[in-house]
């Protein structure tokens, strides 16, 4: 089977473990997805499949070339396409369906999404700067401070943390535990939070046990 699936973030809730502890979980609508195209090492240089996320309504705005792309695979047009890698010895052909049953409770997954956009923000909110004194007469409340000397090097170094656009970035949260799988409703419950707003697209792939979050 493939190593990942396309889904949508529904929201967060909590479950109770056998010992009575509240477990925060994120509910994801994971799949179903159809295989639209097969990528091979001989032709494309890598092993992967192109998945289409099957939603309640098909993509009626698909262009004529894209309709031909879907007809070749024998599947209805979908609005969302993503590529997911195939592991060694795995093989899937166009037209096959992938559901959340590829995951099992207790398994670790990585969730890739787009973080919430916060617009233009200052250094205190964007980078966690402490700011200056809040006393009367201070002119250094929320300013970033010095960003470089004028005589030497007489420039601002690349990568200097400053005010700017915050959020709306591709973020990968690794090592989230699958708490529950509901194949009948195509639901996947993972422990913890995942990036993005409610209703945003995510890609769920098999992880390696790490719990670190990083922005790609």
ZAMARGU-4260 file (C-alpha; in steps of 0.2 Angstrom, whole numbers, plus 5000, padded with zeros to 4 digits):
<rodrens>
0) 5000/5000/5000 | 5005/5018/4999 | 5013/5027/5013 | 5001/5042/5014 | 4984/5049/5011
5) 4976/5066/5008 | 4963/5072/5021 | 4955/5087/5028 | 4956/5094/5046 | 4939/5093/5054
10) 4943/5100/5071 | 4949/5095/5089 | 4941/5086/5103 | 4946/5074/5117 | 4944/5056/5121
15) 4946/5047/5137 | 4959/5033/5140 | 4956/5017/5150 | 4964/5025/5165 | 4952/5040/5164
20) 4964/5053/5157 | 4958/5065/5144 | 4968/5063/5127 | 4967/5078/5115 | 4965/5072/5097
25) 4963/5080/5080 | 4949/5073/5069 | 4954/5071/5051 | 4944/5066/5036 | 4957/5054/5028
30) 4952/5049/5011 | 4945/5040/5002 | 4958/5043/4988 | 4960/5036/4971 | 4976/5032/4962
35) 4977/5044/4946 | 4994/5041/4940 | 5009/5029/4944 | 5027/5036/4944 | 5041/5023/4941
40) 5059/5024/4943 | 5063/5019/4925 | 5052/5033/4918 | 5051/5047/4931 | 5066/5043/4942
45) 5057/5039/4958 | 5043/5027/4964 | 5027/5036/4969 | 5008/5038/4965 | 4998/5053/4962
50) 4982/5052/4973 | 4966/5061/4970 | 4955/5066/4985 | 4937/5060/4983 | 4925/5073/4990
55) 4907/5075/4990 | 4906/5083/4973 | 4918/5080/4958 | 4928/5094/4950 | 4917/5102/4937
60) 4930/5115/4932 | 4943/5103/4926 | 4950/5108/4910 | 4950/5096/4894 | 4968/5090/4896
65) 4965/5086/4915 | 4949/5077/4910 | 4959/5066/4898 | 4971/5063/4912 | 4958/5057/4924
70) 4949/5047/4910 | 4965/5038/4906 | 4965/5032/4924 | 4947/5028/4924 | 4942/5039/4939
75) 4931/5054/4940 | 4940/5072/4941 | 4945/5077/4958 | 4950/5095/4964 | 4965/5090/4975
80) 4980/5080/4968 | 4995/5075/4978 | 5010/5063/4976 | 5014/5050/4989 | 5029/5040/4989
85) 5029/5021/4988 | 5040/5010/4998 | 5051/4996/4993 | 5041/4981/4985 | 5025/4991/4985
90) 5014/4993/4970 | 4998/5001/4965 | 4989/5005/4948 | 4978/5019/4942 | 4960/5017/4947
95) 4963/5008/4964 | 4956/5016/4980 | 4965/5020/4996 | 4956/5023/5013 | 4961/5026/5030
100) 4962/5008/5034 | 4981/5009/5028 | 4984/5016/5046 | 4981/5007/5063 | 4979/5013/5081
105) 4996/5015/5089 | 5005/5019/5073 | 5015/5035/5071 | 5011/5047/5057 | 5017/5064/5050
110) 5004/5077/5046 | 5009/5090/5033 | 4998/5106/5032 | 4998/5124/5029 | 4998/5135/5045
115) 4985/5148/5049 | 4990/5165/5041 | 4992/5179/5053 | 4996/5193/5041 | 5010/5206/5045
120) 5015/5205/5063 | 5029/5212/5073 | 5044/5204/5081 | 5035/5201/5098 | 5021/5190/5091
125) 5031/5183/5076 | 5047/5178/5085 | 5043/5180/5103 | 5054/5195/5107 | 5053/5202/5125
130) 5051/5220/5120 | 5057/5235/5130 | 5051/5242/5146 | 5033/5247/5148 | 5037/5262/5159
135) 5031/5280/5155 | 5044/5289/5144 | 5051/5273/5136 | 5052/5273/5117 | 5056/5255/5116
140) 5040/5245/5119 | 5038/5233/5105 | 5053/5238/5094 | 5066/5225/5088 | 5081/5234/5094
145) 5097/5236/5084 | 5098/5226/5068 | 5116/5230/5064 | 5130/5243/5065 | 5131/5258/5053
150) 5150/5259/5051 | 5153/5240/5049 | 5146/5230/5041 | 5135/5244/5036 | 5121/5232/5030
155) 5108/5220/5038 | 5113/5202/5038 | 5101/5190/5028 | 5090/5180/5040 | 5089/5194/5053
160) 5073/5191/5063 | 5061/5206/5059 | 5043/5210/5057 | 5034/5203/5042 | 5022/5190/5036
165) 5018/5177/5049 | 5010/5160/5046 | 5003/5152/5029 | 5018/5141/5028 | 5020/5122/5024
170) 5022/5114/5041 | 5026/5096/5045 | 5021/5089/5063 | 5030/5072/5065 | 5027/5057/5076
175) 5008/5059/5080 | 5000/5044/5087 | 4985/5037/5078 | 4972/5035/5092 | 4957/5029/5082
180) 4952/5023/5065 | 4934/5024/5058 | 4934/5017/5041 | 4915/5018/5039 | 4916/5037/5041
185) 4933/5039/5034 | 4939/5047/5050 | 4957/5047/5058 | 4959/5053/5076 | 4977/5058/5080
190) 4984/5063/5096 | 4989/5082/5097 | 4987/5096/5086 | 4990/5097/5067 | 4994/5113/5057
195) 4980/5123/5048 | 4962/5129/5051 | 4947/5119/5051 | 4943/5112/5034 | 4961/5114/5027
200) 4969/5101/5017 | 4982/5090/5025 | 4993/5075/5020 | 4995/5061/5032 | 5010/5049/5029
205) 5019/5036/5039 | 5031/5043/5052 | 5047/5037/5060 | 5042/5041/5078 | 5049/5058/5080
210) 5038/5071/5089 | 5047/5087/5083 | 5038/5100/5073 | 5047/5109/5059 | 5042/5121/5045
215) 5048/5116/5027
</rodrens>
